Amino acid sequence: MAAGDSRRSRPNILVTGTPGTGKTTTSSLLADAAGLRHVNVGDLVKEKELHDGWDDELECHIINEDLVCDELEDMMEEGGNIVDYHGCDFFPERWFDRVVVLQTDNSILHDRLTSRGYMGAKLTNNIECEIFQMLLEEARESYAEDVVVALRSDNVEDISRNVSMMTEWVNNWRPVRSN
């Protein structure tokens, strides 16, 4: 099955990016505007215990990617989902019709993360991730070129513009019909 699988009547979108780039805000607003289901993978992992314990250094759960994919499989085949997560290379390529990588200026990102209490290795790793555009690279390596879109997410205006543009994309989306 290719992206745009003809069995889905609504598209699936992955919103990814470094923590602090506005994934959850953008996903939530887009879900409301476009009538899609918002799935925050971090919350799902905690809620359904889809992890292999806690990483003390990075202060986060160690996600069990297989359990997450198993949990999401049926929902993704139905379509109409926005998946919000800071990684993207473990999801099946066939799930997503659009992969949005949110990017934020490093000084803005630094302020957002420190206001969340990020410090030490967790802060440094996330800032470096953004500097080196690691998630954009990961998305480009994991999905077809025409599926991946990088969007600026520095402020409320950017988020509003991104939500409007993506809502229009959802409203114009048509499944790819295989012959």
C-alpha positions in Angstrom: 0.0 0.0 0.0 1.3 3.4 -0.9 0.8 6.8 0.7 -2.7 7.9 -0.1 -4.0 4.4 0.1 -7.3 4.2 -1.6 -9.0 2.5 1.4 -8.8 5.7 3.4 -11.3 8.4 2.9 -9.4 10.9 5.1 -5.7 11.6 5.1 -3.2 10.8 7.9 -0.7 13.5 8.8 2.4 13.2 10.9 3.5 16.4 12.7 7.0 16.1 13.9 9.9 18.3 15.1 12.1 19.0 18.0 10.3 19.4 21.4 9.1 23.0 21.7 8.5 23.6 18.0 4.7 23.7 18.5 3.7 20.2 17.4 0.9 19.7 20.0 -0.5 23.2 19.6 -0.5 22.9 15.8 -1.9 19.4 15.8 -4.7 20.3 18.2 -5.7 23.4 16.2 -5.5 21.5 12.9 -7.6 18.6 14.3 -10.3 21.0 15.3 -10.2 23.0 12.0 -10.0 19.9 9.7 -12.2 17.5 11.7 -9.3 15.0 12.2 -8.4 12.9 15.3 -5.3 14.2 17.2 -3.0 11.5 18.6 -0.3 12.7 20.9 2.2 9.8 21.0 3.8 10.9 24.2 0.5 11.0 26.0 -0.5 7.6 24.4 2.8 6.0 25.6 2.1 7.2 29.2 -1.6 6.4 29.2 -1.2 2.8 27.7 2.2 2.1 29.2 3.8 1.6 25.7 7.3 2.0 27.1 10.3 0.1 28.4 10.9 2.2 31.5 12.4 5.6 32.2 15.5 7.3 30.9 17.0 9.3 33.9 19.4 11.3 31.8 16.9 12.5 29.3 14.0 12.5 31.8 11.5 10.7 29.5 10.0 7.3 28.9 11.9 4.8 26.7 9.2 4.3 24.0 8.5 0.8 22.8 8.1 1.5 19.0 6.6 -1.9 18.3 3.9 -1.4 20.9 3.1 2.1 19.7 2.7 0.9 16.1 0.6 -2.0 17.2 -1.7 0.4 19.1 -2.1 2.8 16.2 -2.4 0.3 13.3 -6.2 0.0 13.0 -6.7 3.7 13.6 -4.2 4.6 10.9 -5.8 2.3 8.3 -9.1 4.1 8.9 -7.5 7.5 8.2 -8.3 10.9 9.5 -5.5 11.1 12.0 -2.9 13.7 13.0 0.0 12.0 14.8 2.1 14.3 16.9 5.6 13.0 17.9 9.2 14.2 18.0 10.4 11.2 16.0 9.3 9.7 12.7 11.5 6.9 11.4 9.8 4.0 13.1 6.3 4.6 11.7 5.3 2.6 8.5 5.7 4.9 5.5 2.3 3.8 4.2 0.5 5.4 7.1 1.1 9.1 6.2 0.0 11.2 3.3 1.8 14.2 4.7 4.7 14.6 7.1 5.1 18.1 8.5 8.4 19.0 10.2 8.0 22.1 12.4 11.1 24.2 12.7 11.8 27.0 15.2 14.6 29.6 15.5 17.1 28.3 18.1 16.9 31.3 20.5 13.1 31.0 20.5 13.3 27.3 21.0 15.9 27.7 23.9 13.5 30.0 25.7 10.5 27.6 25.2 12.4 24.6 26.5 14.0 26.4 29.5 10.5 27.7 30.5 9.4 24.0 30.4 12.3 23.2 32.9 14.6 21.6 30.3 18.2 21.8 31.4 21.5 20.0 31.1 21.7 17.1 28.5 18.0 17.3 27.7 18.2 21.0 26.7 21.5 20.6 24.9 20.4 17.6 22.9 17.2 19.2 21.8 18.8 22.5 20.7 21.5 20.5 18.8 18.8 18.4 17.2 17.2 21.6 15.8 20.5 23.2 14.8 21.5 20.2 12.7 17.9 19.7 11.4 18.0 16.1 12.5 14.2 15.6 12.3 13.9 17.1 8.8 16.7 14.7 7.7 15.1 11.8 9.4 11.8 12.6 7.7 13.4 12.9 4.3 15.2 9.6 4.7 12.0 7.8 5.9 9.3 9.2 3.5 8.8 10.1 -0.1 10.1 13.5 -1.1 6.7 14.9 -2.1 5.2 13.9 1.3 7.6 15.8 3.6 7.1 19.6 4.2 9.1 21.8 6.5 7.2 24.7 8.1 8.5 27.6 10.2 6.9 27.7 13.7 8.4 30.7 15.6 5.2 32.4 16.7 1.4 32.5 16.8 1.2 33.9 13.2 3.3 31.0 11.9 1.1 28.5 13.6 -2.1 30.1 12.3 -0.7 30.2 8.8 0.4 26.5 9.0 -3.0 25.4 10.3 -4.8 27.3 7.5 -2.5 25.9 4.9 -2.8 22.3 6.2 -6.6 22.6 6.6 -6.8 23.6 2.9 -4.6 20.6 2.0 -6.8 18.2 4.0 -9.9 19.6 2.4 -8.4 19.1 -1.1 -6.9 15.7 -0.4 -8.1 12.8 -2.5 -7.0 9.2 -2.1 -4.6 7.8 -4.7 -6.6 5.2 -6.6 -4.6 2.2 -7.7 -5.6 0.6 -11.0 
